[in-house]
Amino acid sequence: MDLSEGALDTIMNGGQIDEPIMQILGSKKISGAGDNERYRLLVSDGVHVNSFAMLATQLNDKIRNGDLGDNTIVRIKRYITSVVPNSGKGEKRVMIILDVEVVSPGSEVGCRIGNPVSWSPEGQAQPPAAAAAPAAAAPPSRPVNGQASSSNSAAPAPAPKPAFSTPPKAPAAVNGGNRGGFGGGYGNNIRSPGHGMGGMELTPNTHSHPIASLTPYQNKWVIKARVTSKGPKRSWSNAKGEGSLFSFDLVDDSGEIRVTAFREQCTKFHDMIEVGKVYLITKGTLKTANKMYSNLNNDYELNLNNESQILPVPEDDDGVPQIKFNFVPLDQIEIIEPNMLVDVIGVVKTPGEVTTFTSKSTNKEFKKREVTIVDKTNTAIHLTLWGSQAEEFDGSNQPVVAVKGGKVNEFGGGKSVSLPASATFLENPDIPEAHQLKGWYDGDGSSANFKLLSQRTGGTGMGSDADLITIKEARDKGLGSGGKTEYYSTKASIVMIKSENAMYNACPGENCNKKVIDQQNGLYRCEKCNRDYPNYKPRLLLSMNVGDWSDNTWVTLFQEQAEEVLGQTSASLDELKTSNPEAYQQIFQQATFKSYVFRMRVQLQAYNDETRLKTNVYSVKKIDHKSYCESLLSQLKEIEGMGEA
């Protein structure tokens, strides 16, 4: 495969080459935003070599997996160029690679092709660059496709930094402009007739850039994307003020991103944004995405600001995809941590019934429907719909349903997926995965035997006396060590309770138990709710050691279980801790050496790069001595061979 000779000169001068063939001569990891990694590449077209090439973050795995090793020949399928400041020496153009295909692995090529020289804007021949590759003697070249190529065996010299002349500055933006953004960073080279990017007005014909190319270093960009979901408007209040916000998700053919609008932007754009519509968007602040609240395949998310512009595209654009899914097979949900967001697709096996219940904490009435869905892994799981969606859904014709951003829940050892307000729910979507799934189900799938992940282990979660095992038996069985959460019941006595740090000040907000920060001004701040409160609610978090005749283990108890063991509410303990520390300590001492039937929840957790088994007490109940003795007698009879055959 011949390289696209001369392609780098065209690209670095602002021209376009369709899918150029180039060789990677080296890579170097550089710092990115937050903990995100970015990679700089040394690329060659056989004539020139250039170290001003960056790999888009979604392609990082190709470096980590060794796919883009030294001497690899690649086809660059998509890229953009950006003009960036060059440390006070004018500006330089950077090539950002968005999609790449390996043509020949570096292990097979084995050498540098040709004798490329460092590219410079003046067109002067420079010694080969090695900014991204190790400074070592280049191996001799060998024939490629039967053609001999020469090679310079001397160690390559460092690449000279091109000195670009600084072009005239773009006119100031109508709304004040954003000069510098994130410290100057990357600025995409957008050409729009008659407008500089600083003050350009969006039009339907404005040149746009792929979502996948956005980074916090950019301050000049426009994206064209479709809204796939839109969250409700929410209010917030803290010491700095109050306001409202809402979020929406965007997708184009390169990727997806979450956008959030605060205060004035929330008021300005909330009614404009509609699910399914296409928009042009420019200006905003990119920051590292919080993966606890978003499962979008993007390291960043976008906050709108006073300079943000949004323009609806009048006519639908078939080139912009409807929605981008990252489906997880249903059998994989068994090993996914609770509260994680996932995309799932399945055929409705059982539509379920609408049920009504009242929340104990808020006394509000809720309606829900548990729909059972199945897929080709012969796995079934409950999908929980809420409110009007639960009432209006009709699954009697066994449709295919797809969910984007469903939340994994766990209760009693069983897993389920529910739909938070930000999730997207589609019935019979017109996508290949849905058609394949429907064809499978209408064929042999409907008669398959399915494993239900939502089946709770241990019935009510308490476990019967006949199911009791010792702590040593649980350890010998390796419960929780196989990568999934497991449960067991045991009769054990409390050996010791740590009274230090047994309580913490939690957020008093609805459905939030995060620890608050005492600001020493009579207010307590919750970072999750982004709000200050005049009070807090005390919550228990106990660490204690329990044991039986076979072994002992350290366990963690949360609010309800801890109150059961201590015989006190967290509110009374909080008051006692301040008013009578001696009596407070006595509560913990009195709770020791008492026996209970504990329902244990065990799973592997990573902490400080070390994996260890974590045991939480799922439930506690007092021992029913009569039924416990009957259970022991039954076991003794079986051991002695006296039981019924």
C-alpha positions as CSV (number, residue, x, y, z in Angstrom):
1,M,0.0,0.0,0.0
2,D,1.5,3.3,-1.1
3,L,1.3,6.4,1.1
4,S,-0.6,9.5,0.0
5,E,2.5,11.4,-0.9
6,G,2.1,15.2,-0.5
7,A,-1.2,14.9,1.4
8,L,0.2,16.5,4.6
9,D,1.3,19.6,2.7
10,T,-2.3,20.0,1.3
11,I,-4.0,19.3,4.7
12,M,-1.7,21.6,6.7
13,N,-2.3,24.4,4.3
14,G,-6.1,24.1,4.8
15,G,-7.0,21.8,1.9
16,Q,-8.9,18.6,1.9
17,I,-7.7,15.0,1.0
18,D,-10.3,12.2,1.1
19,E,-9.1,9.3,3.3
20,P,-5.4,9.8,3.0
21,I,-3.1,6.8,3.6
22,M,-0.4,7.7,6.2
23,Q,2.1,6.0,8.5
24,I,2.3,6.5,12.2
25,L,5.9,6.9,13.4
26,G,5.2,7.4,17.1
27,S,2.8,8.5,19.8
28,K,3.0,10.5,23.0
29,K,0.5,10.8,25.9
30,I,-0.2,14.4,26.9
31,S,-2.3,15.8,29.7
32,G,-6.0,16.6,29.0
33,A,-8.9,18.0,30.9
34,G,-9.2,16.6,34.3
35,D,-8.1,13.0,34.3
36,N,-8.8,12.5,30.5
37,E,-5.9,11.4,28.4
38,R,-5.0,12.6,24.9
39,Y,-2.5,11.3,22.4
40,R,-0.3,13.2,20.0
41,L,0.9,11.4,16.9
42,L,3.8,11.6,14.6
43,V,2.4,11.0,11.1
44,S,4.1,10.7,7.7
45,D,2.9,10.7,4.1
46,G,6.3,9.4,2.8
47,V,7.3,13.0,1.8
48,H,6.7,15.0,4.9
49,V,6.3,14.1,8.6
50,N,4.2,16.2,11.1
51,S,3.9,15.9,14.9
52,F,1.0,18.3,15.1
53,A,-1.6,15.5,14.9
54,M,-4.0,14.7,17.7
55,L,-6.1,11.6,18.2
56,A,-9.8,12.1,19.2
57,T,-10.4,10.8,22.7
58,Q,-12.9,8.2,21.5
59,L,-10.0,6.5,19.7
60,N,-7.7,6.3,22.7
61,D,-8.3,2.5,23.0
62,K,-6.5,2.0,19.7
63,I,-3.3,3.3,21.3
64,R,-3.8,1.4,24.5
65,N,-4.5,-1.8,22.6
66,G,-1.5,-1.4,20.4
67,D,-3.5,-1.0,17.2
68,L,-1.7,2.2,16.4
69,G,1.9,1.2,17.1
70,D,5.0,2.6,15.5
71,N,5.2,2.1,11.7
72,T,1.5,1.2,11.4
73,I,0.0,2.3,8.0
74,V,-3.5,3.7,8.4
75,R,-6.3,5.2,6.4
76,I,-7.5,8.4,8.0
77,K,-11.3,8.3,7.3
78,R,-12.3,11.5,9.0
79,Y,-10.4,14.5,10.4
80,I,-10.5,18.2,10.9
81,T,-7.8,20.9,11.3
82,S,-7.6,23.6,13.9
83,V,-5.5,26.7,14.2
84,V,-4.0,27.1,17.7
85,P,-1.6,29.6,19.4
86,N,2.0,28.5,19.2
87,S,3.5,29.7,22.6
88,G,3.9,33.3,21.5
89,K,5.3,32.3,18.0
90,G,2.3,33.0,16.0
91,E,-0.1,30.1,15.3
92,K,0.1,26.5,14.1
93,R,-2.4,24.2,12.4
94,V,-3.3,20.9,14.2
95,M,-4.8,17.9,12.6
96,I,-7.4,16.1,14.8
97,I,-8.1,12.5,13.7
98,L,-11.7,11.5,14.2
99,D,-11.8,8.1,12.6
100,V,-9.0,5.8,11.4
101,E,-8.6,2.4,9.9
102,V,-5.5,0.2,10.2
103,V,-4.3,-0.9,6.8
104,S,-1.0,-2.7,7.8
105,P,0.1,-3.2,11.4
106,G,3.4,-1.8,12.4
107,S,4.7,-5.3,13.2
108,E,4.3,-6.3,9.6
109,V,5.6,-3.1,8.1
110,G,8.7,-2.9,10.4
111,C,10.2,0.3,9.1
112,R,9.7,3.9,8.2
113,I,8.6,4.3,4.5
114,G,10.6,6.7,2.5
115,N,12.8,9.5,3.9
116,P,10.2,12.1,5.0
117,V,11.3,15.5,6.2
118,S,9.5,17.8,8.7
119,W,6.8,19.8,7.1
120,S,7.0,23.5,7.5
121,P,4.7,26.3,6.1
122,E,7.5,27.8,4.1
123,G,8.0,24.5,2.3
124,Q,11.6,24.2,3.3
125,A,13.0,20.7,3.7
126,Q,13.8,20.0,7.3
127,P,15.4,17.0,9.0
128,P,12.9,14.3,10.0
129,A,11.0,15.2,13.1
130,A,10.8,13.0,16.2
131,A,8.8,15.1,18.6
132,A,6.4,12.2,19.4
133,A,8.7,9.3,18.6
134,P,11.7,8.1,20.7
135,A,15.0,9.6,19.7
136,A,16.6,6.4,18.3
137,A,18.2,5.4,15.1
138,A,15.5,4.6,12.4
139,P,15.7,1.0,11.1
140,P,16.6,0.6,7.4
141,S,13.7,0.8,5.0
142,R,12.6,-2.2,3.0
143,P,10.7,-2.4,-0.3
144,V,7.0,-1.7,0.0
145,N,4.8,-3.4,-2.7
146,G,7.9,-4.3,-4.6
147,Q,9.3,-0.7,-4.7
148,A,12.6,0.1,-3.0
149,S,12.6,3.1,-0.8
150,S,15.6,4.9,0.8
151,S,16.1,5.6,4.4
152,N,18.3,7.9,6.5
153,S,19.9,5.7,9.2
154,A,20.9,8.7,11.3
155,A,18.9,9.5,14.4
156,P,16.1,11.9,13.5
157,A,16.5,15.5,14.7
158,P,13.9,17.3,16.8
159,A,11.1,18.8,14.7
160,P,11.4,22.6,14.3
161,K,8.4,24.5,15.4
162,P,6.8,26.3,12.4
163,A,6.5,30.0,12.8
164,F,3.1,31.1,11.5
165,S,2.3,34.7,10.9
166,T,-0.6,35.8,13.1
167,P,-3.7,36.4,10.9
168,P,-5.9,39.4,11.5
169,K,-8.3,38.9,14.4
170,A,-11.9,38.1,13.7
171,P,-14.4,40.9,14.5
172,A,-15.8,41.0,18.0
173,A,-19.0,39.0,18.6
174,V,-22.3,40.8,18.8
175,N,-22.7,39.7,22.4
176,G,-19.2,40.5,23.6
177,G,-17.3,37.6,22.1
178,N,-15.3,34.9,23.8
179,R,-11.7,35.7,23.4
180,G,-9.6,32.8,24.6
181,G,-12.2,30.5,26.1
182,F,-10.2,27.8,28.0
183,G,-6.9,29.7,28.0
184,G,-6.8,30.1,24.2
185,G,-7.0,26.4,23.4
186,Y,-7.8,24.9,20.1
187,G,-9.9,27.1,17.7
188,N,-11.5,25.3,14.8
189,N,-10.8,26.9,11.4
190,I,-14.4,27.7,10.4
191,R,-14.8,29.5,7.2
192,S,-18.1,31.3,6.8
193,P,-18.4,33.9,4.1
194,G,-18.3,37.5,5.4
195,H,-18.0,36.4,9.1
196,G,-15.3,35.8,11.6
197,M,-16.1,33.2,14.2
198,G,-16.1,35.8,17.0
199,G,-19.1,37.6,15.7
200,M,-20.7,35.2,13.2
201,E,-24.4,34.8,13.0
202,L,-25.6,31.2,12.5
203,T,-27.4,30.4,9.3
204,P,-28.7,27.0,8.1
205,N,-25.6,26.8,5.8
206,T,-23.0,27.5,8.5
207,H,-20.2,24.9,8.4
208,S,-20.4,22.5,11.3
209,H,-18.0,20.2,13.1
210,P,-18.5,16.7,14.5
211,I,-19.4,16.4,18.2
212,A,-16.6,13.9,18.6
213,S,-14.1,16.7,17.8
214,L,-15.1,19.0,20.7
215,T,-12.6,19.4,23.6
216,P,-12.3,22.0,26.3
217,Y,-9.4,23.6,24.4
218,Q,-11.6,24.8,21.6
219,N,-13.3,28.2,21.6
220,K,-14.5,28.3,17.9
221,W,-16.9,25.6,16.9
222,V,-20.4,24.9,15.5
223,I,-22.2,21.6,15.8
224,K,-25.2,20.4,14.0
225,A,-27.1,17.7,15.9
226,R,-30.5,16.2,16.7
227,V,-32.1,16.3,20.2
228,T,-32.7,12.8,21.4
229,S,-34.0,13.5,24.9
230,K,-34.9,16.5,27.0
231,G,-35.1,16.6,30.8
232,P,-37.6,18.6,32.9
233,K,-36.9,22.2,34.1
234,R,-35.7,22.0,37.7
235,S,-35.1,24.8,40.3
236,W,-32.1,25.2,42.6
237,S,-31.1,27.5,45.4
238,N,-28.0,28.1,47.4
239,A,-26.0,30.9,49.2
240,K,-24.9,32.3,45.8
241,G,-28.5,32.6,44.5
242,E,-31.2,30.6,42.8
243,G,-32.3,29.7,39.4
244,S,-33.5,27.0,37.1
245,L,-31.8,24.5,34.7
246,F,-32.6,21.8,32.2
247,S,-30.5,19.3,30.2
248,F,-30.9,17.8,26.7
249,D,-28.9,15.2,24.7
250,L,-27.6,15.7,21.2
251,V,-26.4,13.3,18.6
252,D,-24.7,13.5,15.2
253,D,-23.0,10.9,13.0
254,S,-19.8,11.2,15.0
255,G,-21.1,10.9,18.6
256,E,-23.3,12.4,21.3
257,I,-23.1,14.9,24.1
258,R,-25.2,16.2,27.0
259,V,-26.0,20.0,27.1
260,T,-27.2,21.9,30.2
261,A,-28.7,25.4,30.3
262,F,-28.8,27.5,33.5
263,R,-30.7,30.6,34.6
264,E,-31.1,33.0,31.6
265,Q,-30.2,30.3,29.1
266,C,-32.7,27.9,30.6
267,T,-35.5,30.5,30.2
268,K,-34.3,31.4,26.7
269,F,-33.8,28.0,25.2
270,H,-36.2,25.6,27.1
271,D,-39.2,26.1,25.0
272,M,-37.2,26.2,21.8
273,I,-35.6,22.8,22.3
274,E,-37.8,19.9,21.0
275,V,-37.0,16.2,21.0
276,G,-36.4,14.9,17.4
277,K,-35.5,18.4,16.0
278,V,-32.1,19.4,14.5
279,Y,-30.2,22.5,15.7
280,L,-27.0,24.4,15.0
281,I,-25.3,25.3,18.3
282,T,-22.2,27.4,18.9
283,K,-20.4,28.8,22.0
284,G,-20.5,27.2,25.4
285,T,-18.2,25.7,28.1
286,L,-17.0,22.1,27.8
287,K,-16.3,20.2,31.0
288,T,-15.6,16.7,32.1
289,A,-18.7,14.6,32.1
290,N,-20.1,13.0,35.3
291,K,-20.6,9.4,34.4
292,M,-22.8,8.8,37.4
293,Y,-25.6,10.9,35.7
294,S,-24.9,10.2,32.1
295,N,-24.1,7.1,30.0
296,L,-23.4,9.0,26.8
297,N,-20.3,7.9,25.0
298,N,-18.4,11.2,25.5
299,D,-15.8,12.3,28.0
300,Y,-17.2,15.8,28.0
301,E,-20.5,17.7,28.5
302,L,-21.5,21.2,27.4
303,N,-22.8,24.1,29.5
304,L,-24.5,26.9,27.7
305,N,-23.4,30.5,28.5
306,N,-24.3,34.1,27.6
307,E,-22.6,33.8,24.2
308,S,-24.3,30.6,23.2
309,Q,-26.4,30.6,20.0
310,I,-28.9,28.0,18.9
311,L,-30.6,27.9,15.5
312,P,-33.3,25.4,14.6
313,V,-32.7,23.8,11.2
314,P,-35.9,24.5,9.2
315,E,-35.9,21.2,7.3
316,D,-35.2,17.8,8.7
317,D,-31.7,16.6,7.8
318,D,-31.6,12.9,7.0
319,G,-27.8,13.0,7.5
320,V,-28.3,13.5,11.2
321,P,-29.1,10.3,13.0
322,Q,-32.3,10.0,15.0
323,I,-30.7,8.6,18.2
324,K,-27.5,6.8,19.1
325,F,-27.8,3.7,21.3
326,N,-25.1,1.7,23.1
327,F,-27.1,-1.4,23.9
328,V,-26.1,-3.7,26.7
329,P,-27.3,-7.4,26.4
330,L,-29.7,-8.2,29.2
331,D,-27.5,-10.9,30.6
332,Q,-24.8,-8.4,31.3
333,I,-27.0,-6.3,33.6
334,E,-26.4,-9.0,36.3
335,I,-22.8,-7.7,36.8
336,I,-23.5,-4.0,36.4
337,E,-23.4,-1.9,39.5
338,P,-26.7,-0.4,40.8
339,N,-27.5,3.2,39.8
340,M,-25.5,2.9,36.6
341,L,-27.2,4.1,33.4
342,V,-27.6,1.7,30.5
343,D,-29.2,1.4,27.1
344,V,-31.3,-1.8,26.7
345,I,-33.6,-3.3,24.0
346,G,-36.0,-6.2,24.3
347,V,-39.3,-7.7,23.4
348,V,-42.2,-7.3,25.8
349,K,-42.9,-10.8,27.2
350,T,-45.3,-9.6,29.9
351,P,-46.8,-6.0,30.0
352,G,-47.6,-6.2,33.7
353,E,-50.3,-4.2,35.5
354,V,-50.4,-0.6,36.7
355,T,-50.0,-0.5,40.5
356,T,-50.4,2.4,42.9
357,F,-48.4,2.9,46.1
358,T,-47.6,5.7,48.6
359,S,-44.1,6.7,49.3
360,K,-43.2,6.3,53.0
361,S,-40.8,9.2,53.0
362,T,-42.9,11.8,51.1
363,N,-46.4,10.5,51.5
364,K,-46.9,11.0,47.7
365,E,-48.9,8.6,45.5
366,F,-47.1,7.0,42.6
367,K,-48.1,4.7,39.8
368,K,-45.8,2.2,38.1
369,R,-45.9,-0.7,35.7
370,E,-43.3,-3.5,35.7
371,V,-42.9,-4.7,32.1
372,T,-40.9,-7.9,31.5
373,I,-38.6,-7.8,28.5
374,V,-36.4,-10.5,26.9
375,D,-33.6,-10.7,24.4
376,K,-31.5,-13.2,22.5
377,T,-29.4,-14.0,25.5
378,N,-32.5,-15.8,26.9
379,T,-32.6,-13.4,29.7
380,A,-35.6,-11.6,31.1
381,I,-35.7,-8.4,33.3
382,H,-38.3,-6.1,34.7
383,L,-38.5,-2.6,33.1
384,T,-40.2,-0.1,35.4
385,L,-42.4,2.6,33.8
386,W,-43.7,5.5,35.9
387,G,-46.7,7.9,36.0
388,S,-48.6,8.6,32.7
389,Q,-46.1,6.5,30.8
390,A,-47.1,3.4,32.9
391,E,-50.8,4.1,32.4
392,E,-50.6,4.7,28.6
393,F,-48.3,1.9,27.7
394,D,-50.0,-1.1,25.9
395,G,-47.7,-4.1,25.5
396,S,-50.4,-6.6,24.6
397,N,-49.0,-6.9,21.1
398,Q,-45.6,-7.7,22.4
399,P,-43.7,-4.8,20.9
400,V,-39.9,-4.2,20.9
401,V,-39.0,-1.4,23.3
402,A,-35.7,0.5,23.4
403,V,-34.5,2.5,26.4
404,K,-31.6,5.0,26.4
405,G,-30.4,6.0,29.9
406,G,-32.3,3.5,32.0
407,K,-31.2,3.1,35.6
408,V,-30.1,-0.2,37.0
409,N,-31.8,-1.0,40.3
410,E,-31.2,-3.8,42.8
411,F,-33.5,-5.1,45.5
412,G,-33.3,-8.4,47.4
413,G,-30.6,-9.7,45.0
414,G,-32.7,-9.1,41.9
415,K,-31.9,-6.5,39.2
416,S,-34.3,-4.3,37.3
417,V,-34.2,-1.3,35.0
418,S,-36.3,1.8,35.6
419,L,-36.8,5.0,33.6
420,P,-35.7,8.2,35.2
421,A,-37.0,11.5,33.9
422,S,-34.0,11.9,31.6
423,A,-34.4,8.5,29.9
424,T,-35.7,8.0,26.3
425,F,-38.3,5.3,25.7
426,L,-39.1,4.1,22.2
427,E,-41.7,1.6,21.1
428,N,-41.0,-0.4,17.9
429,P,-38.1,1.8,16.9
430,D,-37.1,1.6,13.2
431,I,-33.6,0.4,13.8
432,P,-31.8,-2.8,12.7
433,E,-31.5,-4.2,16.3
434,A,-35.3,-3.9,16.7
435,H,-36.1,-5.7,13.5
436,Q,-33.6,-8.5,14.2
437,L,-35.0,-9.0,17.7
438,K,-38.6,-9.1,16.5
439,G,-37.7,-11.7,13.9
440,W,-36.0,-13.8,16.5
441,Y,-38.9,-13.6,18.9
442,D,-41.5,-14.4,16.3
443,G,-39.5,-17.4,15.3
444,D,-38.0,-19.6,18.1
445,G,-37.5,-16.9,20.7
446,S,-41.0,-16.8,22.2
447,S,-40.7,-20.5,23.3
448,A,-37.3,-20.1,24.9
449,N,-36.6,-20.6,28.6
450,F,-35.6,-17.3,30.1
451,K,-33.5,-16.5,33.2
452,L,-35.3,-13.8,35.2
453,L,-32.7,-11.4,36.7
454,S,-35.4,-9.6,38.7
455,Q,-36.1,-12.7,40.8
456,R,-35.2,-11.8,44.4
457,T,-33.0,-14.2,46.2
458,G,-34.0,-15.4,49.6
459,G,-37.7,-14.6,49.2
460,T,-38.4,-11.6,51.3
461,G,-34.7,-10.9,51.7
462,M,-34.7,-12.3,55.3
463,G,-33.9,-15.9,54.6
464,S,-35.5,-18.7,56.5
465,D,-33.8,-20.5,59.4
466,A,-33.4,-23.6,57.3
467,D,-31.3,-21.5,54.8
468,L,-28.8,-20.3,57.4
469,I,-25.1,-21.0,56.8
470,T,-22.1,-20.1,58.9
471,I,-19.7,-17.3,58.1
472,K,-17.0,-19.8,57.3
473,E,-19.3,-21.7,54.9
474,A,-20.0,-18.4,53.1
475,R,-16.3,-17.7,52.8
476,D,-15.5,-21.3,51.6
477,K,-18.1,-21.0,48.9
478,G,-16.5,-17.8,47.7
479,L,-19.8,-15.9,47.8
480,G,-19.4,-12.5,46.2
481,S,-16.0,-13.3,44.7
482,G,-17.3,-14.3,41.2
483,G,-17.9,-10.7,40.0
484,K,-21.5,-10.5,40.9
485,T,-23.4,-9.6,44.1
486,E,-24.6,-12.5,46.2
487,Y,-26.6,-12.9,49.4
488,Y,-26.6,-15.3,52.4
489,S,-28.2,-15.5,55.8
490,T,-26.4,-16.3,59.0
491,K,-27.0,-16.3,62.8
492,A,-24.2,-14.3,64.4
493,S,-23.4,-12.2,67.5
494,I,-22.1,-8.7,67.5
495,V,-18.6,-8.7,68.7
496,M,-17.6,-5.0,68.4
497,I,-19.1,-1.8,67.1
498,K,-17.0,1.2,66.1
499,S,-18.6,4.2,67.7
500,E,-16.2,6.7,66.0
501,N,-17.6,8.1,62.8
502,A,-20.8,6.1,63.3
503,M,-22.9,9.0,62.1
504,Y,-22.8,11.7,59.5
505,N,-24.7,14.9,58.6
506,A,-26.8,14.1,55.5
507,C,-28.7,16.3,53.0
508,P,-32.3,16.9,54.2
509,G,-33.5,17.1,50.6
510,E,-36.0,14.6,49.2
511,N,-34.5,11.3,48.1
512,C,-30.9,12.5,48.9
513,N,-28.6,11.1,51.6
514,K,-25.4,12.7,50.5
515,K,-23.1,14.1,53.2
516,V,-23.4,17.9,53.6
517,I,-20.6,20.4,54.2
518,D,-20.8,22.6,57.3
519,Q,-20.0,26.0,56.0
520,Q,-19.7,27.4,59.5
521,N,-22.3,30.1,58.9
522,G,-25.4,28.2,59.9
523,L,-25.8,26.6,56.5
524,Y,-25.0,23.1,55.2
525,R,-24.2,22.6,51.6
526,C,-25.1,19.5,49.5
527,E,-22.9,19.3,46.4
528,K,-25.3,16.8,44.7
529,C,-28.3,19.0,45.1
530,N,-26.2,22.1,44.5
531,R,-28.0,23.8,47.4
532,D,-27.5,25.2,50.9
533,Y,-29.8,24.1,53.7
534,P,-30.3,25.6,57.2
535,N,-30.3,22.1,58.7
536,Y,-29.3,18.5,58.1
537,K,-30.6,15.0,58.9
538,P,-28.4,12.7,61.0
539,R,-27.8,9.3,59.4
540,L,-26.1,6.2,60.8
541,L,-23.3,4.3,59.0
542,L,-22.0,1.6,61.3
543,S,-18.9,-0.6,61.0
544,M,-19.0,-3.6,63.2
545,N,-17.6,-7.1,63.6
546,V,-19.9,-10.1,63.9
547,G,-19.0,-13.7,64.6
548,D,-20.3,-17.2,65.1
549,W,-18.6,-20.4,66.2
550,S,-16.9,-20.8,62.8
551,D,-15.4,-17.4,62.0
552,N,-16.0,-13.6,62.2
553,T,-16.2,-10.8,59.6
554,W,-16.5,-7.0,59.4
555,V,-19.7,-5.6,58.0
556,T,-21.4,-2.3,57.3
557,L,-24.9,-1.3,58.3
558,F,-26.9,1.6,57.0
559,Q,-29.6,3.7,58.6
560,E,-32.6,1.3,59.1
561,Q,-30.4,-1.8,60.0
562,A,-28.3,0.3,62.3
563,E,-31.3,1.7,64.2
564,E,-32.6,-1.9,64.6
565,V,-29.3,-3.0,66.2
566,L,-28.8,0.0,68.4
567,G,-32.5,0.3,69.4
568,Q,-32.3,4.1,68.9
569,T,-33.2,6.5,66.1
570,S,-30.5,8.5,64.5
571,A,-32.1,11.7,65.6
572,S,-32.1,10.7,69.3
573,L,-28.5,9.5,69.0
574,D,-27.4,12.8,67.4
575,E,-29.0,14.7,70.3
576,L,-27.4,12.4,72.9
577,K,-24.0,12.7,71.3
578,T,-23.9,16.4,72.1
579,S,-25.8,16.5,75.4
580,N,-24.5,13.3,77.0
581,P,-21.4,11.7,75.4
582,E,-21.2,9.0,78.1
583,A,-24.7,7.8,77.5
584,Y,-24.0,7.9,73.8
585,Q,-21.1,5.5,74.1
586,Q,-23.2,3.3,76.4
587,I,-25.7,2.7,73.6
588,F,-23.0,1.0,71.5
589,Q,-21.7,-1.1,74.4
590,Q,-25.1,-2.4,75.2
591,A,-25.7,-3.5,71.7
592,T,-22.7,-5.9,71.7
593,F,-22.9,-9.6,72.3
594,K,-26.5,-9.7,71.1
595,S,-27.4,-12.3,68.4
596,Y,-29.5,-11.7,65.3
597,V,-30.2,-13.3,61.9
598,F,-28.3,-11.2,59.4
599,R,-29.0,-11.1,55.7
600,M,-25.6,-10.3,54.2
601,R,-24.9,-8.7,50.8
602,V,-21.4,-9.5,49.5
603,Q,-19.6,-8.2,46.4
604,L,-16.1,-7.3,45.2
605,Q,-15.1,-3.7,45.3
606,A,-12.0,-1.8,44.1
607,Y,-10.3,0.6,46.6
608,N,-6.9,2.2,46.1
609,D,-6.1,-0.2,43.2
610,E,-6.9,-3.1,45.5
611,T,-9.9,-5.5,45.1
612,R,-11.5,-6.7,48.3
613,L,-14.7,-8.3,49.4
614,K,-17.3,-5.9,50.9
615,T,-20.1,-7.2,53.2
616,N,-23.1,-5.0,53.9
617,V,-26.0,-6.0,56.2
618,Y,-29.1,-6.0,53.9
619,S,-31.5,-6.8,56.8
620,V,-31.6,-7.7,60.5
621,K,-34.2,-9.7,62.4
622,K,-34.4,-10.9,65.9
623,I,-34.1,-14.7,66.4
624,D,-37.3,-16.7,66.7
625,H,-35.9,-19.2,69.1
626,K,-38.7,-21.7,68.7
627,S,-38.4,-21.9,64.9
628,Y,-34.6,-21.8,65.2
629,C,-34.5,-24.8,67.6
630,E,-36.9,-26.7,65.4
631,S,-34.6,-26.0,62.5
632,L,-31.6,-27.4,64.5
633,L,-33.5,-30.5,65.5
634,S,-34.4,-31.1,61.8
635,Q,-30.8,-30.8,60.8
636,L,-29.7,-33.2,63.6
637,K,-32.2,-35.8,62.5
638,E,-30.9,-35.6,58.9
639,I,-27.3,-36.0,60.1
640,E,-28.2,-39.1,62.2
641,G,-30.3,-40.6,59.3
642,M,-33.5,-40.3,61.3
643,G,-35.2,-38.0,58.9
644,E,-37.9,-39.1,56.5
645,A,-36.6,-40.6,53.3
